[in-house]
């Protein structure tokens, strides 16, 4: 089976919920390139392609899996690490990133937490738009490496990446939390909803990007959301996401 088929479906819960229960260790990637393992860095560079095409944000360059990459077509079980969900620019993240680039006042001078950061595009968009403090969060340490590489591609000093599941922890206060494509599993959606409600009581604004997956559209959180904008997805993104045609940004108002 071609690898591309594996990434066209919504993400599975894989180890995200397992990490909540296991209390996985915290890894904080520092903001210097020397922290990147040279062999891992070389492997990522060899098996991804730098691209800025086919997405809503052509001004952001990212290392992604594309049809020109070996593992787009190779059997998924031959990829030697955890599933590289960070190597796909998901449509919810694209919408969030586009919105922040078009509306820099939303993040200018503010502290931002990018939850489930993946390739780091939304955090990068926040930095480009003038955010004063950014923390990217993803449970996969390899995503942390990819985010650091993507920062450098865009001429940015890498920001901290916290590779730990934080849904059962207390974090410092942020002005804004952004999360894209996280509502792909019902149990995870319930956990996110509860966690976000707790954060909102501290005055933090929450923006959610999603292309309308059933787990999001049918969840009770929809009653607490206001749609800010909807984008038509570029044709390549539509093809890679089972024909989803649009993606929207929602403001959370519990």
C-alpha positions as MATLAB code, in Angstrom:
seq = 'XXXXXXXXXXXXXXXXXXXXXXXXXXXXXXXXXXXXXXXXXXXXXXXXXXXXXXXXXXXXXXXXXXXXXXXXXXXXXXXXXXXXXXXXXXXXXXXXXXXXXXXXXXXXXXXXXXXXXXXXXXXXXXXXXXXXXXXXXXXXXXXXXXXXXXXXXXXXXXXXXXXXXXXXXXXXXXXXXXXXXXXXXXXXXXXXXXXXXXXXXXXXXXXXXXXXXXXXXXXXXXXXXXXXXXXXXXXXXXXXXXXXXXXXXXXXXX';
ca = [
       0.000    0.000    0.000;
       1.368    3.431   -0.866;
       2.263    5.631    2.049;
       0.163    8.424    0.602;
      -2.994    6.468    1.348;
      -2.132    6.398    5.024;
      -2.103   10.181    5.339;
      -5.318   10.919    3.479;
      -7.526    9.731    6.319;
      -8.121   11.773    9.492;
      -5.510   11.115   12.132;
      -6.081    8.211   14.474;
      -5.702    8.586   18.256;
      -2.515    6.431   18.100;
      -0.381    7.298   21.110;
      -1.890   10.659   22.046;
      -4.299    9.307   24.642;
      -1.797    6.664   25.732;
       0.648    9.416   26.557;
      -1.909   11.063   28.836;
      -2.190    7.928   30.934;
       1.459    6.974   30.908;
       2.858   10.287   32.088;
       5.405   10.324   29.297;
       8.598   12.262   29.998;
       8.992   15.905   29.092;
      11.348   16.916   26.315;
      11.986   20.595   25.686;
      13.835   21.252   22.447;
      16.174   24.183   22.943;
      16.429   26.951   20.425;
      19.843   26.078   18.999;
      20.557   23.806   16.051;
      23.191   21.827   17.946;
      20.396   20.105   19.872;
      19.279   18.290   16.740;
      20.638   14.780   16.407;
      22.766   14.885   13.231;
      21.648   11.466   11.983;
      17.968   12.245   12.551;
      18.358   15.641   10.925;
      19.973   14.027    7.875;
      17.224   11.385    7.697;
      14.466   13.988    7.821;
      16.155   16.110    5.188;
      16.666   13.092    2.926;
      13.086   11.854    3.167;
      11.095   15.090    3.057;
      10.831   17.883    0.519;
      10.947   21.611    1.146;
       7.761   23.033   -0.340;
       5.546   26.087   -0.147;
       3.054   25.095   -2.840;
      -0.364   23.503   -2.706;
      -1.418   25.080    0.592;
      -3.203   28.190    1.844;
       0.102   29.739    2.963;
       2.598   29.933    0.084;
       4.727   32.327    2.157;
       5.629   29.520    4.592;
       8.178   26.866    3.590;
       7.887   23.448    5.221;
       9.581   20.055    5.143;
       6.793   17.662    4.209;
       6.099   14.290    2.668;
       5.163   14.903   -0.966;
       4.609   12.644   -3.996;
       8.262   13.180   -4.851;
       9.376   11.614   -1.557;
      10.271    7.941   -1.239;
       7.946    7.338    1.710;
       4.946    8.843    0.013;
       4.814    5.602   -1.991;
       6.688    3.183    0.259;
       4.963    0.804    2.666;
       4.135    2.646    5.886;
       5.677   -0.022    8.099;
       9.083    0.681    6.567;
       9.161    4.161    8.113;
      11.422    3.486   11.131;
       9.872    5.953   13.574;
       6.444    6.870   14.905;
       3.879    7.808   12.259;
       4.989   11.128   10.705;
       1.761   13.084   11.079;
       3.974   16.156   11.387;
       4.997   15.691    7.737;
       1.537   16.586    6.415;
       0.190   20.141    6.388;
      -3.329   19.393    7.588;
      -6.233   21.593    6.446;
      -7.200   22.888    9.880;
      -3.654   24.068   10.461;
      -3.616   25.689    7.038;
      -6.733   27.699    7.862;
      -5.341   28.834   11.218;
      -2.017   29.825    9.688;
      -3.711   31.781    6.885;
      -5.920   33.573    9.397;
      -2.988   34.641   11.591;
      -0.992   35.867    8.605;
      -3.977   37.889    7.370;
      -4.860   39.204   10.844;
      -1.562   39.875   12.642;
      -3.279   41.967   15.338;
      -4.674   38.704   16.726;
      -1.190   37.635   17.876;
       1.019   40.741   17.784;
       2.806   41.142   21.112;
       0.991   38.144   22.618;
       1.978   34.771   24.039;
       0.788   31.807   21.974;
       0.506   28.067   22.620;
       0.230   25.937   19.470;
      -1.325   22.680   20.684;
      -0.655   19.613   18.524;
       1.730   21.712   16.464;
       2.743   19.030   13.928;
       4.896   20.701   11.298;
       4.810   23.960   13.270;
       3.196   26.044   10.519;
       0.686   27.812   12.770;
       3.333   28.653   15.339;
       5.525   29.941   12.499;
       2.628   32.067   11.222;
       2.178   33.476   14.722;
       5.864   34.353   14.896;
       5.742   35.987   11.460;
       2.761   38.029   12.653;
       4.566   39.387   15.695;
       3.792   37.077   18.607;
       6.063   37.878   21.555;
       6.256   34.354   22.993;
       5.515   30.998   21.373;
       5.416   27.474   22.705;
       4.785   24.684   20.208;
       3.467   21.441   21.682;
       3.445   17.994   20.090;
       3.853   14.575   21.670;
       6.324   13.370   19.020;
       9.970   14.398   19.624;
      10.625   14.035   15.891;
       7.976   16.689   15.291;
      10.052   18.892   17.572;
      13.032   18.410   15.275;
      10.922   19.071   12.190;
       9.528   22.280   13.710;
      13.051   23.514   14.421;
      14.082   22.786   10.828;
      10.970   24.544    9.526;
      11.697   27.621   11.612;
      15.124   27.894   10.032;
      13.658   27.446    6.548;
      11.624   30.585    7.182;
      14.475   32.624    8.630;
      13.199   32.410   12.205;
      15.046   31.625   15.399;
      13.557   28.315   16.581;
      11.127   28.658   19.481;
      10.725   26.096   22.292;
       8.871   22.876   21.534;
       7.353   20.914   24.396;
       7.008   17.237   23.436;
       4.665   16.059   26.142;
       0.932   15.559   26.312;
      -0.332   18.466   28.406;
      -4.068   17.737   28.570;
      -3.754   16.494   32.147;
      -1.355   19.195   33.321;
      -1.439   22.826   34.336;
       0.517   25.122   32.050;
       1.430   28.762   32.378;
      -1.032   31.360   31.144;
      -1.120   32.188   27.431;
      -2.937   34.988   25.666;
      -3.922   32.676   22.827;
      -4.178   28.928   22.240;
      -4.406   27.668   18.663;
      -5.132   24.091   17.650;
      -5.809   22.594   14.248;
      -7.059   19.158   13.201;
      -7.232   17.879   16.769;
     -10.869   16.760   16.683;
     -10.326   13.456   14.905;
     -11.324   11.116   17.750;
     -14.358   11.353   20.049;
     -12.529   10.604   23.307;
      -9.782   13.062   22.470;
     -12.403   15.661   21.506;
     -14.026   15.267   24.940;
     -10.668   15.686   26.682;
      -9.831   18.736   24.597;
     -13.217   20.308   25.305;
     -12.801   19.973   29.066;
      -9.211   21.215   28.998;
     -10.079   24.218   26.838;
     -12.971   25.204   29.094;
     -10.615   25.235   32.071;
      -8.162   27.400   30.169;
     -10.850   29.810   29.014;
     -11.700   30.666   32.620;
      -8.236   32.243   32.865;
      -9.018   34.670   30.049;
      -7.142   32.868   27.294;
      -8.540   33.142   23.790;
      -8.878   29.866   21.860;
      -8.937   29.507   18.080;
      -9.669   26.146   16.432;
      -9.010   25.138   12.833;
     -10.950   22.244   11.332;
     -12.151   21.230    7.846;
     -15.449   19.846    9.146;
     -14.586   16.306   10.218;
     -17.573   14.434   11.729;
     -15.922   14.216   15.166;
     -15.805   18.012   15.184;
     -19.033   18.907   13.420;
     -21.065   16.577   15.638;
     -19.386   17.434   18.942;
     -21.038   19.514   21.665;
     -18.208   22.045   21.470;
     -19.763   23.352   18.246;
     -22.420   25.088   20.372;
     -19.651   27.157   21.937;
     -17.931   28.224   18.730;
     -18.250   31.216   16.432;
     -16.957   30.842   12.878;
     -14.513   33.601   11.976;
     -13.634   32.620    8.416;
     -13.857   29.765    5.930;
     -11.326   29.088    3.187;
     -11.553   27.042    0.015;
      -8.712   24.534    0.147;
      -6.248   24.315   -2.741;
      -6.769   21.360   -5.052;
      -3.681   19.409   -3.803;
      -4.922   19.651   -0.217;
      -8.393   18.526   -1.264;
      -6.947   15.485   -3.006;
      -4.855   14.533    0.022;
      -7.800   14.829    2.429;
     -10.497   12.666    0.883;
     -12.024   15.520   -1.051;
     -12.567   17.960    1.833;
     -13.079   21.284    0.082;
     -13.035   23.924    2.827;
     -11.484   24.604    6.205;
     -12.597   27.100    8.834;
     -11.338   28.960   11.891;
     -13.548   29.036   14.956;
     -13.486   31.259   18.047;
     -14.252   29.435   21.325;
     -16.899   31.093   23.548;
     -18.058   28.708   26.311;
];
